[in-house]
């Protein structure tokens, strides 16, 4: 019986959507007018959190892409990011995902608050109404440094 369960589990794992099998990593990218920082699968739309800046603007847009429960588009919402002893709450609004029917959250933040969370430990928890997700911070501080340089460049 154990072998049947194991075989069924392995078969199910190989049938997962490609996005579920993609490895998520921290990545920063420069643009003419700013930069992006994300924890996502390379060259894919699949991600869990993203940050966007415009050159010369002290505000960073934080986007949570883990969905939510009980939020409707355009409602006030918040993203709570915590790592180690650092916990930051960002107030924003619920937005409908362009890729799915999920309701995600976008909020404004400062560079200092984002840096504090991304360098606060080995794991970060993303929390929005009804959903919590823990992600790795491996590579986040270095990616943030590139992001910040591009944003302030």
N, C-alpha and C positions, 0 to 999 in steps of 0.2 A: 504494500500500500504506500509506503514511504517513497518508493521509486516512482510510482504513478504520480504522486503529488509533486515530486521534484521535476519530473518530465513535463508535467502540465505547467508548472511554474516557469521553466525554461522556455517552453513554447510560447507562453503568454508574453514573456519578456522580449522575445524576438519579434513579436507582432505589435509592439508598442509603436505609436506614431514616431516618425523620425525626430520630431522636436523633443520628445520625452527622452530620447537617447543621446541628444546633443549635450556636449559638455559646456557648461556656462562658465565664462571667465570675465574678468574686469578688462575693459577696453576703453581707451580714450581716443577720440578722433577730432582733428581740427577742421574747421570750415572757414570760409572767408570772413564771416561775421561773428564767429564764436567757436564753440566746441561742444562735444557730447562726451559723456562718461556713462558707461552702462555695465551691468552684470547680465550678460547675454551670451547666446551662442554666436560665434563668429559668422559673419556674412549671412545673418538670419534675422527675422523679425521676432524670434523667440527670446524673451528676456523677462527679468523679474523687477528690475528697477533701473531708472535712467535719470541722468542729470543733464540739463542743457543750460548754456550761458550765451549771452551776447556780449561781445567786447565792449568794455566800458560800463557795463551794468553790474552793480554790486549784488544783484539778486540772481540766484540759481533756481531754475524750475526743477522740482523733484517730481518724478512720475513713478507711481507704483503700478506694476502690471501683474498683480497676483489676484485681481478680481476683488470683490467684496460681497457681503451679504447684508441686504436690507438698505442699500443706498440706491437712490435714483439719480440719473444724470442731472447735473446743475445744483444738486443739494450741497450745502456746506459739508465739508468732510475734513479729515485730518490723516496724516501719515505719521506714525510714531516709529522712529528708528532708534534701536538701542544696541550697544556693543560694550561688553564689560560693564564698567560703572557709568558709562555715558548714555544718556537717554535724551532725545530731542523730539519735540512735537512740532509738526509743520501744518499750519492751517491752510486749507485750500478748498477745492470743490471736487465733486464726483463728475467723472466724464465717461462717456460710452466709448469703449475700445473700437477702433476702426477695423481691427483684425477679427474680433469676436463680438459676441453680444454682452460680454462682461462689462461691469461698471467698475472702472479703476479710479484712482485718486491722483490729482496733481496739486502741488502746493509750492509756495515760494520758500526759499531758505537763504542763508548767508554762506559764504565760502567757509568761514570759521566753523559754523555748526556742522556742515557736511564733513569737513576735515576731521573734526573731533570724533564724529561717529565712525568714520572709515578707518581711523587709526586707534579705535578704542578697544580692540581685542581681535580674536581670531574668527569670531562669528558675529553676524549682525542679524537682528530680528527686525523684520518689516511687519508692521501691524496697521491694518485698516479695519473699518467696521466689519466684524464677523470673520476676519481672516488674519492669520499669523503665519509667517514663513521665515525660516531661518536660512541664511546663506553664508557662504565662506567669504572672508575678507582677504584671503590670500591674493596678493597682487593689487589690492585696492589702494594702499597708500602711494605706490609708484604711479599707478594710473591716474590718481587724483592730482599728483604733482604735474603731470603732463597736461591734464585738463585745465588746472589753474593757470599754468603758464600760457596756454593758448587763449584762455579767457581774458587774462589781464594784459596779454601781449600788445 
